[in-house]
């Protein structure tokens, strides 16, 4: 929850977070965060012990060796630390120095050490040394280590190295999620999944927008058929900026099909401009996305000028909605095009898209999660669904700003944070998007409490769309949740804030997420500053901070993380991957792009806006 700290203190706390993540059983997240931190970490006497412990627990000794100032600090470190001692013994063994002396020290250590996390490591290194010198005792120590901690990454890697994990166990354990840095292992999983590839000629991918976050829109062309995947617009300074029609490599009338994955405007608002310019193809989306967009477009939007006349966009004929996992077939230009939509987590109505054109199989994830969110099921993999081309978002494929992806822990963290902040600050403002995290948080409150022990007020566009959500997910309002946007007891928002929010013990969920001037969240923030107590709790890493209010951050992640993206590639076994919607970027050596480029036989592209890529 700490936002601005001295860099050294911040890094120190992040190392503690990584160790805590290991302790509570989410090592894949800990490893991803370690890589993200390590790229800029400088070792000193204050963080050395934590760093070494993280390295050993994550089985990343080789990867640790290039960290700034590591060896200089080790040489000058005088405090007694069992983890550092073990690390130095491990380095001696890896460098083939005084192996028998190392063994002797380890055998002495194992009798003295009581740390249940360090002891399996000692057994594991003893096992490695016995294997190295050709003695059969090694497996006995490996078995002791495994019994002590069957989730230990070092021990799992040794069992893998010595052929002690069966193929069935490998598939069950999904070891690629635990060892994304292990290229050999990733290649093994991928090549056991792939089936025969189709020969692809003249497939074209055009990144119309959305190489990074914003204005996502991708044109795929094959056998003369043109399909537009999403049609987003860039939102900046209360204005929508559409992708330029003149940049399209085909005439707008030659677009045969448009598929919208979800209702966020950076994926959908561009259909307004397309229709104005003469688009006449069917527009495909899920039923709930259609209803949300209908309200956005025909009702207008409180911050954006996107209202259009009903005769321009006929929601009953031009937009075709499908139930998820419903197979459909189109005849386009005398060729068969198969289509299937899959629930994709993220927000209500979000779908991933399977398209088959003349036998070539294309899968577009849109924005997705593998985990369920409160309003939508996460993406599930069909056992026999293998594709030729995968187009995947990568919002958190290059780093996730140290957010916790595990939903159970994320939910616990949010509840504990709200409980503490209400005690300390009395009033919490959560700025949110009109559609997405706000509704999921409200549904989570309803699911968690028989009656919510604090008042929840919902205002702005998020209040309006929460009411619309009720048609698909059941009640949101009631049980302590009030639609403040429809409250008629007060003259205006300021009057409501003065008489209701002043009482405290309340959470206000209001849009916009970036606290734009004039929005409901902006008005609440401006007024809460006048109270003696009150704070903002941001659910996104890049939200605006408000001067005069205490600002806290709790990540509520609703995109796939790096190992989720890796699992998607391994399960679908494509021969070509297009990595788009690339979000927060760290300087980590391990990203989804670097991992995929180490897989033999797979073509990986990270297209820039305006770039055309052709597969021959």
VOGU-3710 file (C-alpha; in Angstrom, 3 decimals, decimal comma):
1> xxxxxxxxxx> 0,000/0,000/0,000  3,047/2,229/0,085  3,279/4,412/-3,004  6,227/6,782/-2,665  9,279/5,660/-0,736  13,023/5,961/-0,766  14,247/3,593/-3,520  16,352/1,465/-1,172  13,538/1,070/1,345  11,084/0,297/-1,459
11> xxxxxxxxxx> 13,373/-2,443/-2,823  13,842/-3,842/0,680  10,060/-4,083/1,168  9,655/-5,718/-2,237  12,177/-8,398/-1,285  10,090/-9,066/1,830  6,990/-9,251/-0,377  8,701/-11,830/-2,611  9,678/-13,980/0,368  6,172/-13,697/1,807
21> xxxxxxxxxx> 4,713/-14,792/-1,553  6,908/-17,909/-1,391  5,821/-18,622/2,179  2,118/-18,404/1,316  2,452/-20,659/-1,717  2,517/-18,450/-4,819  6,106/-18,994/-6,038  5,302/-18,246/-9,685  4,223/-14,721/-8,749  7,237/-14,352/-6,465
31> xxxxxxxxxx> 9,537/-15,364/-9,318  7,943/-12,938/-11,750  8,308/-10,124/-9,202  11,911/-11,123/-8,513  12,860/-10,795/-12,181  11,114/-7,438/-12,295  12,986/-6,179/-9,218  16,387/-7,683/-10,038  16,821/-5,709/-13,271  17,473/-2,507/-11,308
41> xxxxxxxxxx> 18,440/-3,861/-7,892  21,771/-2,896/-6,331  23,002/-5,118/-3,524  24,268/-3,616/-0,274  24,751/-4,814/3,315  21,097/-3,996/4,127  19,396/-6,091/1,454  21,984/-8,854/0,884  20,486/-11,401/3,309  16,961/-10,958/1,916
51> xxxxxxxxxx> 18,225/-11,097/-1,660  20,182/-14,317/-1,080  17,238/-15,945/0,671  14,954/-14,998/-2,242  17,445/-16,400/-4,752  17,747/-19,726/-2,937  14,014/-20,115/-2,335  13,275/-19,381/-6,009  16,122/-21,583/-7,298  17,613/-18,687/-9,247
61> xxxxxxxxxx> 21,282/-18,911/-8,311  22,540/-18,711/-11,907  20,284/-15,733/-12,619  21,492/-13,928/-9,478  25,170/-13,784/-10,417  25,018/-10,631/-12,554  23,243/-8,535/-9,922  24,989/-5,233/-9,246  27,463/-5,210/-6,335  26,648/-8,790/-5,311
71> xxxxxxxxxx> 30,176/-10,142/-4,981  31,638/-6,974/-3,499  28,972/-7,020/-0,772  29,439/-10,759/-0,126  33,185/-10,261/0,327  32,673/-7,546/2,946  29,691/-9,077/4,777  30,605/-10,055/8,320  27,300/-11,074/9,934  26,497/-14,747/10,511
81> xxxxxxxxxx> 23,689/-15,945/8,232  22,865/-19,576/7,408  21,282/-18,715/4,041  24,340/-16,756/2,918  26,610/-19,593/4,096  24,566/-22,081/2,063  24,652/-19,743/-0,962  28,465/-19,620/-0,829  28,646/-23,420/-0,549  26,320/-23,711/-3,535
91> xxxxxxxxxx> 28,532/-21,366/-5,563  31,623/-23,389/-4,613  29,946/-26,582/-5,820  28,810/-24,987/-9,082  32,374/-23,773/-9,679  33,696/-27,304/-8,938  35,829/-26,037/-6,054  36,617/-28,107/-2,926  33,562/-30,341/-3,447  34,399/-32,801/-0,644
101> xxxxxxxxxx> 34,938/-29,954/1,821  31,572/-28,508/0,792  29,974/-31,916/1,402  31,553/-32,125/4,834  30,257/-28,678/5,789  26,758/-29,525/4,528  26,641/-32,760/6,525  27,562/-30,728/9,595  24,979/-28,011/8,759  22,103/-30,433/8,322
111> xxxxxxxxxx> 22,485/-31,534/11,942  22,376/-27,958/13,230  19,843/-26,212/10,965  16,232/-26,111/12,164  14,830/-23,867/9,403  12,278/-26,065/7,590  12,772/-24,123/4,356  16,568/-24,213/4,360  16,926/-27,877/5,375  15,505/-29,298/2,077
121> xxxxxxxxxx> 18,014/-27,112/0,200  20,859/-28,625/2,221  19,588/-32,141/1,505  19,288/-31,261/-2,174  22,866/-30,008/-2,466  24,140/-33,072/-0,604  22,238/-35,206/-3,127  23,793/-33,275/-6,039  27,312/-33,765/-4,669  26,785/-37,509/-4,166
131> xxxxxxxxxx> 25,518/-37,758/-7,753  28,580/-35,804/-8,924  31,056/-38,125/-7,176  29,136/-41,249/-8,211  27,751/-42,423/-4,879  24,258/-43,906/-4,629  23,308/-42,047/-1,432  22,081/-39,039/-3,407  18,501/-40,228/-3,944  18,074/-40,917/-0,227
141> xxxxxxxxxx> 18,762/-37,274/0,581  16,571/-36,128/-2,311  13,698/-38,224/-0,934  14,214/-36,692/2,530  14,109/-33,206/1,010  10,964/-33,954/-1,019  9,132/-35,325/2,019  10,060/-32,233/3,980  8,848/-29,818/1,272  7,325/-31,283/-1,914
151> xxxxxxxxxx> 6,833/-27,750/-3,340  10,504/-26,786/-3,060  11,622/-25,473/-6,473  15,226/-26,642/-6,116  14,133/-30,169/-5,221  11,588/-30,276/-8,037  14,274/-29,220/-10,505  16,654/-31,935/-9,233  13,948/-34,604/-9,486  13,316/-33,398/-13,033
161> xxxxxxxxxx> 17,052/-33,470/-13,808  17,408/-37,056/-12,564  14,282/-38,320/-14,360  12,289/-38,864/-11,156  9,120/-37,084/-12,326  6,808/-39,030/-14,629  5,171/-37,541/-17,725  1,802/-37,605/-15,976  3,254/-35,703/-13,011  4,837/-33,155/-15,360
171> xxxxxxxxxx> 1,507/-32,380/-16,957  -0,238/-32,145/-13,599  2,429/-29,954/-11,994  2,658/-27,505/-14,940  6,339/-27,024/-14,216  6,638/-24,429/-16,975  4,744/-22,037/-14,697  7,322/-22,555/-11,949  10,380/-22,408/-14,236  9,631/-19,916/-17,029
181> xxxxxxxxxx> 13,364/-19,142/-17,242  14,133/-22,783/-18,169  14,157/-22,746/-21,985  14,784/-26,468/-22,295  11,771/-27,292/-20,133  9,519/-24,826/-21,986  10,547/-26,331/-25,326  9,813/-29,816/-24,026  6,278/-28,884/-22,962  5,563/-27,010/-26,192
191> xxxxxxxxxx> 6,804/-29,756/-28,517  4,796/-32,411/-26,691  1,651/-30,343/-27,238  1,963/-29,395/-30,901  0,176/-31,272/-33,632  0,738/-31,023/-37,356  0,903/-27,416/-38,496  -1,052/-26,199/-41,469  0,948/-24,629/-44,258  0,136/-20,911/-44,088
201> xxxxxxxxxx> 0,513/-18,761/-47,190  -0,412/-15,109/-47,592  -1,754/-14,595/-44,089  -1,560/-10,892/-43,234  -1,754/-9,231/-39,846  -2,204/-5,462/-39,636  -1,803/-3,684/-36,295  -4,217/-0,819/-36,860  -3,864/0,251/-33,222  -3,132/-1,295/-29,855
211> xxxxxxxxxx> 0,502/-2,334/-29,938  0,357/-0,888/-26,417  -2,795/-0,211/-24,396  -5,351/1,925/-26,244  -7,235/1,832/-29,562  -6,882/-1,941/-29,942  -7,765/-3,056/-33,456  -6,204/-5,779/-35,586  -7,013/-6,754/-39,160  -6,350/-10,344/-40,194
221> xxxxxxxxxx> -6,569/-11,251/-43,871  -6,477/-14,711/-45,395  -7,750/-16,124/-48,675  -9,269/-12,744/-49,529  -11,281/-12,611/-46,280  -10,753/-9,606/-43,993  -11,708/-9,818/-40,311  -11,300/-6,914/-37,910  -10,605/-8,035/-34,336  -11,779/-5,241/-32,034
231> xxxxxxxxxx> -12,237/-1,612/-33,015  -11,034/0,550/-30,165  -10,383/4,248/-29,748  -7,784/6,106/-27,719  -9,230/8,087/-24,816  -7,307/11,214/-23,907  -8,347/14,477/-22,275  -12,057/13,599/-22,372  -11,849/12,956/-26,113  -11,971/9,855/-28,299
241> xxxxxxxxxx> -9,264/9,566/-30,929  -10,133/7,056/-33,642  -7,615/5,085/-35,656  -7,325/6,720/-39,074  -9,492/4,993/-41,666  -7,020/5,997/-44,379  -4,352/3,844/-42,691  -6,350/0,659/-43,264  -4,684/-1,489/-45,948  -8,124/-2,445/-47,342
251> xxxxxxxxxx> -11,178/-0,435/-48,272  -13,631/-0,219/-45,384  -16,291/-1,884/-47,556  -13,991/-4,886/-47,978  -14,047/-5,705/-44,245  -16,108/-8,904/-44,076  -16,551/-9,296/-40,336  -15,904/-7,276/-37,161  -15,580/-9,027/-33,785  -15,663/-7,041/-30,536
261> xxxxxxxxxx> -14,255/-8,886/-27,523  -15,644/-6,646/-24,755  -17,234/-3,295/-24,001  -14,227/-1,250/-22,865  -13,966/1,719/-25,215  -10,325/1,058/-26,097  -11,626/-2,109/-27,776  -15,072/-1,069/-28,992  -15,616/2,669/-29,522  -14,117/2,634/-33,006
271> xxxxxxxxxx> -17,194/0,955/-34,463  -18,835/4,392/-34,263  -16,338/5,826/-36,744  -16,369/2,694/-38,907  -20,131/2,886/-39,289  -20,006/6,586/-40,065  -17,507/5,831/-42,823  -19,628/3,107/-44,406  -18,902/-0,217/-42,703  -21,614/-2,677/-43,729
281> xxxxxxxxxx> -20,345/-5,987/-42,373  -21,834/-7,901/-39,430  -20,434/-6,962/-35,993  -20,093/-9,925/-33,617  -20,000/-9,744/-29,817  -21,421/-11,440/-26,723  -24,978/-10,673/-25,587  -23,967/-8,735/-22,482  -21,387/-6,693/-24,428  -24,087/-5,780/-26,925
291> xxxxxxxxxx> -26,388/-4,506/-24,170  -23,628/-2,494/-22,501  -22,528/-0,883/-25,772  -26,113/-0,147/-26,712  -26,451/1,895/-23,533  -23,101/3,616/-24,072  -23,734/4,559/-27,687  -27,419/5,445/-27,567  -27,429/6,987/-24,111  -24,238/8,869/-24,744
301> xxxxxxxxxx> -21,420/9,004/-22,240  -21,055/11,606/-19,518  -17,455/12,365/-20,435  -17,193/11,488/-24,112  -19,031/12,680/-27,196  -19,851/9,333/-28,769  -23,629/9,270/-28,924  -24,840/8,318/-32,397  -28,238/8,022/-33,980  -29,990/4,670/-33,929
311> xxxxxxxxxx> -30,403/4,623/-37,707  -26,610/4,615/-38,119  -26,158/1,552/-35,925  -29,031/-0,897/-35,776  -28,418/-3,023/-32,733  -31,067/-5,545/-33,711  -29,729/-6,329/-37,180  -26,190/-5,119/-37,788  -24,825/-6,334/-34,447  -25,053/-10,090/-33,983
321> xxxxxxxxxx> -24,676/-11,414/-30,457  -23,726/-14,971/-29,559  -23,805/-17,112/-26,501  -20,290/-18,118/-25,504  -19,089/-21,510/-26,726  -21,784/-21,455/-29,399  -20,317/-22,569/-32,745  -21,293/-20,551/-35,796  -20,466/-20,712/-39,447  -20,477/-18,007/-42,124
331> xxxxxxxxxx> -20,198/-18,255/-45,866  -18,002/-15,358/-46,978  -16,795/-14,996/-50,583  -17,657/-18,649/-51,170  -15,449/-19,761/-48,304  -16,466/-21,229/-44,963  -15,568/-19,227/-41,857  -16,121/-20,896/-38,470  -16,464/-18,845/-35,316  -16,634/-19,589/-31,602
341> xxxxxxxxxx> -16,520/-17,252/-28,597  -15,102/-18,301/-25,237  -15,627/-16,600/-21,833  -12,418/-14,723/-21,058  -12,702/-13,342/-17,517  -11,620/-9,654/-17,416  -15,105/-8,031/-17,374  -18,727/-8,996/-17,922  -19,197/-10,260/-21,483  -15,497/-10,419/-22,378
351> xxxxxxxxxx> -14,732/-13,181/-24,860  -11,792/-14,744/-26,637  -12,327/-15,546/-30,305  -11,662/-18,699/-32,321  -11,815/-18,209/-36,088  -11,190/-20,850/-38,738  -10,784/-19,832/-42,375  -10,335/-22,631/-44,904  -8,734/-24,838/-42,242  -6,372/-22,181/-40,818
361> xxxxxxxxxx> -7,097/-21,790/-37,088  -6,731/-18,369/-35,453  -7,254/-17,554/-31,776  -7,493/-14,001/-30,414  -7,545/-13,672/-26,631  -8,768/-10,076/-26,344  -8,188/-8,874/-22,771  -8,419/-12,010/-20,639  -7,740/-13,827/-17,409  -7,439/-17,538/-16,733
371> xxxxxxxxxx> -8,919/-16,983/-13,289  -12,625/-16,272/-12,911  -13,661/-12,725/-12,100  -16,887/-12,092/-10,191  -18,847/-11,278/-13,363  -17,343/-13,719/-15,883  -15,669/-17,099/-16,144  -11,976/-17,145/-16,943  -10,651/-18,599/-20,186  -10,708/-22,402/-20,252
381> xxxxxxxxxx> -8,684/-24,518/-22,688  -10,371/-27,270/-24,664  -8,080/-30,338/-24,673  -8,021/-30,720/-28,449  -8,112/-27,069/-29,465  -4,770/-26,374/-31,133  -4,317/-23,354/-33,363  -1,994/-22,140/-36,093  -1,947/-18,479/-35,094  -2,358/-16,997/-31,614
391> xxxxxxxxxx> -2,935/-13,271/-31,104  -2,565/-12,505/-27,415  -2,732/-9,471/-25,188  0,276/-8,917/-22,931  -0,770/-6,181/-20,498  1,218/-7,936/-17,765  3,519/-9,913/-20,044  6,465/-7,620/-19,320  5,791/-6,964/-15,637  2,756/-6,335/-13,424
401> xxxxxxxxxx> 4,063/-3,669/-11,046  4,235/-6,188/-8,174  0,492/-6,807/-7,978  -0,867/-10,084/-6,562  -2,616/-12,178/-9,217  -3,918/-14,976/-6,985  -7,594/-14,112/-6,568  -8,070/-15,611/-3,115  -5,136/-13,623/-1,722  -6,094/-10,536/-3,683
411> xxxxxxxxxx> -9,580/-10,611/-2,180  -8,192/-11,086/1,331  -5,775/-8,204/0,831  -8,542/-5,881/-0,351  -10,784/-6,737/2,620  -7,992/-6,327/5,170  -6,940/-3,035/3,601  -10,486/-1,668/3,646  -10,921/-2,775/7,260  -7,716/-1,029/8,340
421> xxxxxxxxxx> -8,280/2,135/6,304  -11,852/2,527/7,577  -10,512/2,315/11,116  -7,752/4,855/10,427  -9,278/7,132/7,775  -13,094/6,584/8,110  -13,789/7,332/4,429  -12,333/5,533/1,386  -12,749/6,689/-2,201  -12,141/4,007/-4,833
431> xxxxxxxxxx> -11,957/5,587/-8,316  -12,878/2,991/-10,968  -13,737/2,595/-14,639  -17,436/2,729/-15,484  -17,317/-0,960/-16,433  -15,272/-3,709/-14,828  -13,492/-3,669/-11,472  -16,133/-1,564/-9,734  -18,911/-4,066/-10,413  -16,676/-7,019/-9,580
441> xxxxxxxxxx> -15,791/-5,412/-6,250  -19,481/-4,818/-5,475  -20,320/-8,437/-6,360  -17,460/-9,555/-4,127  -18,881/-7,525/-1,224  -22,306/-9,104/-1,731  -20,820/-12,578/-1,873  -18,655/-12,055/1,224  -21,087/-10,414/3,652  -24,625/-11,331/4,646
451> xxxxxxxxxx> -24,859/-7,630/5,431  -21,968/-5,316/4,584  -20,536/-3,828/7,834  -19,841/-0,449/6,227  -21,816/1,792/3,876  -21,021/1,503/0,174  -22,015/4,390/-2,102  -21,795/4,027/-5,883  -21,798/7,128/-8,088  -21,061/8,266/-11,625
461> xxxxxxxxxx> -21,270/6,064/-14,717  -20,215/3,042/-12,657  -23,526/3,387/-10,766  -25,534/3,368/-13,995  -23,767/0,344/-15,458  -23,941/-1,548/-12,162  -27,706/-1,380/-12,526  -27,414/-2,738/-16,060  -25,156/-5,540/-14,788  -28,014/-6,751/-12,596
471> xxxxxxxxxx> -29,782/-8,053/-15,730  -26,935/-10,559/-16,163  -25,432/-11,260/-12,732  -28,291/-10,698/-10,279  -28,646/-8,051/-7,539  -25,827/-5,617/-6,875  -27,648/-2,866/-4,994  -29,132/-3,426/-1,552  -27,477/-5,203/1,372  -25,666/-1,994/2,324
481> xxxxxxxxxx> -24,864/-0,851/-1,251  -26,604/2,384/-2,313  -26,899/3,863/-5,810  -25,941/7,439/-4,890  -26,448/8,593/-8,487  -30,201/8,038/-8,114  -30,553/9,443/-4,605  -33,268/12,126/-4,625  -33,088/13,068/-0,935  -30,345/15,637/-1,505
491> xxxxxxxxxx> -30,084/18,620/-3,821  -26,796/17,599/-5,409  -23,611/15,541/-4,836  -22,018/18,122/-2,579  -25,119/18,148/-0,380  -25,047/14,336/-0,271  -21,365/14,333/0,662  -21,880/16,982/3,343  -24,718/15,064/5,032  -23,902/11,384/4,375
501> xxxxxxxxxx> -20,170/11,001/3,778  -19,443/13,148/6,817  -20,783/10,274/8,986  -17,797/8,100/8,016  -17,510/4,282/7,951  -18,064/4,343/4,192  -16,550/3,258/0,905  -17,335/5,338/-2,188  -16,965/3,612/-5,556  -17,080/6,288/-8,244
511> xxxxxxxxxx> -15,977/6,819/-11,829  -13,782/7,963/-13,462  -10,791/5,821/-12,503  -8,344/8,646/-13,269  -10,343/11,237/-11,271  -10,889/13,428/-14,324  -12,024/16,958/-13,554  -15,832/17,122/-13,491  -16,284/13,374/-12,934  -18,047/11,942/-9,889
521> xxxxxxxxxx> -14,757/10,681/-8,429  -13,226/14,148/-8,856  -16,095/15,794/-6,946  -15,827/13,268/-4,109  -12,039/13,667/-3,932  -12,344/17,458/-3,857  -14,866/17,365/-1,014  -13,278/14,587/1,058  -10,089/16,678/1,217  -12,029/19,031/3,463
531> xxxxxxxxxx> -12,686/16,348/6,086  -10,159/15,660/8,827  -9,989/12,032/7,687  -10,354/10,376/4,290  -8,230/8,656/1,656  -8,079/7,279/-1,878  -7,475/3,589/-2,508  -6,434/2,958/-6,121  -7,000/-0,430/-7,728  -4,665/0,367/-10,652
541> xxxxxxxxxx> -0,959/1,108/-10,517  -1,119/4,110/-12,844  -4,049/5,967/-11,283  -3,723/9,646/-10,574  -2,745/10,732/-7,068  -4,686/13,590/-5,469  -2,852/16,191/-3,445  -4,297/16,764/-0,010  -5,507/13,163/0,336  -3,616/10,107/1,475
551> xxxxxxxxxx> -3,169/7,829/-1,559  -2,948/4,054/-1,220  -2,704/1,327/-3,829  -3,995/-2,242/-3,833  -3,671/-4,007/-7,181  -6,851/-5,641/-8,437  -5,514/-7,388/-11,526  -7,901/-8,436/-14,289  -5,463/-9,398/-17,034  -3,423/-12,556/-17,524
561> xxxxxxxxxx> 0,076/-12,452/-16,048  3,272/-13,683/-17,711  2,931/-17,360/-16,820  -0,770/-17,318/-17,777  0,306/-16,110/-21,221  2,948/-18,833/-21,373  0,370/-21,470/-20,429  -1,924/-20,192/-23,192  0,848/-20,636/-25,768  1,762/-24,106/-24,537
571> xxxxxxxxxx> -1,852/-25,315/-24,406  -2,737/-23,974/-27,875  0,632/-24,778/-29,484  0,564/-22,183/-32,300  3,282/-21,896/-34,934  3,024/-18,083/-34,854  2,272/-15,717/-31,965  1,443/-12,030/-32,208  2,049/-10,256/-28,872  -0,104/-7,129/-28,720
581> xxxxxxxxxx> -1,659/-4,783/-26,109  1,712/-4,617/-24,412  1,210/-2,742/-21,162  3,382/-1,958/-18,175  7,003/-2,596/-19,193  9,832/-3,263/-16,770  13,502/-3,881/-17,549  13,172/-7,524/-16,580  15,343/-10,025/-18,468  12,432/-12,472/-18,446
591> xxxxxxxxxx> 9,288/-11,317/-20,275  6,706/-13,194/-22,272  8,445/-12,069/-25,458  11,916/-13,278/-24,428  10,481/-16,611/-23,222  8,584/-17,278/-26,446  11,528/-16,350/-28,648  13,489/-19,203/-27,042  10,958/-21,794/-28,209  12,173/-23,602/-31,313
601> xxxxxxxxxx> 9,766/-23,691/-34,249  7,582/-20,791/-33,177  7,520/-17,364/-34,830  7,018/-14,494/-32,399  5,989/-10,991/-33,434  5,497/-7,839/-31,364  4,030/-5,572/-34,059  4,100/-1,795/-33,886  1,089/0,349/-34,717  0,695/0,576/-38,481
611> xxxxxx> 2,875/-2,478/-39,155  1,816/-5,212/-41,592  3,239/-8,699/-41,037  2,818/-11,360/-43,696  3,303/-15,090/-43,110  4,458/-17,040/-46,130
//
